[in-house]
Amino acid sequence: MTGLRTHLKDRRAHWLFRFECDGQVYTGGIGRFEDGRIAEVFINGAKVGTAAETNAQDAAIVASLALQHGCSAETIGHALARSGGSAGPLATLLRLVADT
């Protein structure tokens, strides 16, 4: 990681994904840098105000900061991978995005 934050344009495209994780429904969004790399992640739960939604949103904020400081989405996804196949909302969204 470079340590320097890459700032994003004020206006940029945003892609939305609806997905399920551990029986919860989420809407995830990603924004990209001009070169196509993922630059930011947003996650909202269908059950607003729940601990599951709060945890997913917190993870998305931390991931966005890491992405803007030079960490790749692949590195984040690899770090979140579980050997048993279970993954939280952030890992699920990153895997979904990688498959599209």
C-alpha positions in Angstrom: 0.0 0.0 0.0 1.2 3.5 -0.8 -0.2 5.2 2.3 -1.4 8.1 0.2 -5.1 8.3 -0.4 -6.4 8.5 -4.0 -9.3 10.8 -4.0 -12.3 10.1 -6.2 -14.1 12.4 -8.6 -17.2 14.1 -7.1 -19.3 12.5 -9.9 -18.7 8.9 -10.8 -20.6 5.8 -12.0 -21.9 3.4 -9.3 -23.0 -0.2 -9.8 -25.5 -1.9 -7.5 -25.8 -5.6 -6.6 -28.5 -7.3 -4.6 -27.3 -10.4 -2.8 -28.0 -12.7 0.1 -25.6 -13.7 2.9 -26.4 -15.8 6.0 -30.1 -15.4 5.3 -30.0 -11.6 5.2 -30.6 -9.6 2.0 -28.2 -6.8 1.2 -27.8 -4.2 -1.5 -24.1 -3.6 -2.3 -22.6 -0.9 -4.4 -19.2 -0.3 -5.9 -17.6 2.7 -7.5 -14.5 2.4 -9.6 -11.3 4.4 -10.3 -11.0 5.6 -13.9 -8.7 2.6 -14.7 -11.5 0.2 -13.6 -10.2 -0.9 -10.2 -12.7 -1.0 -7.4 -12.4 2.3 -5.4 -15.3 2.2 -2.9 -17.8 -0.2 -1.5 -21.2 0.4 0.1 -23.4 -2.2 1.8 -27.0 -1.7 3.1 -29.2 -4.4 4.7 -32.8 -5.0 4.1 -33.3 -4.8 7.8 -32.3 -1.3 8.6 -30.7 -0.6 11.9 -29.8 -4.1 12.7 -26.4 -5.2 14.0 -25.9 -7.2 10.7 -26.4 -4.0 8.6 -24.2 -1.9 10.9 -21.4 -4.5 10.7 -21.7 -4.7 6.9 -21.6 -0.9 6.6 -18.5 -0.7 8.9 -16.7 -3.3 6.8 -17.5 -1.5 3.6 -16.1 1.8 5.0 -12.9 0.2 6.1 -12.6 -1.6 2.7 -13.2 1.6 0.8 -10.4 3.3 2.8 -8.1 0.4 2.1 -8.9 0.5 -1.6 -8.2 4.2 -1.8 -4.9 3.7 0.0 -3.7 1.2 -2.6 -4.9 -2.2 -1.3 -6.6 -4.2 -4.1 -10.0 -5.8 -3.9 -8.4 -9.1 -4.6 -6.2 -8.8 -1.5 -9.1 -7.8 0.7 -11.2 -10.7 -0.7 -8.4 -13.2 -0.1 -7.9 -11.9 3.4 -11.6 -12.5 4.1 -11.8 -15.9 2.6 -12.8 -18.7 4.9 -11.7 -22.3 4.4 -15.2 -23.6 5.3 -16.8 -21.5 2.5 -18.7 -19.2 4.9 -18.1 -15.5 4.3 -19.6 -12.2 5.5 -21.4 -9.6 3.4 -18.2 -7.8 2.2 -16.5 -11.0 1.1 -19.7 -12.1 -0.6 -20.1 -8.8 -2.5 -16.4 -8.8 -3.6 -16.7 -12.3 -4.9 -19.9 -11.4 -6.7 -18.3 -8.4 -8.3 -15.2 -10.4 -9.3 -17.5 -12.9 -11.1 -19.1 -10.2 -13.2 
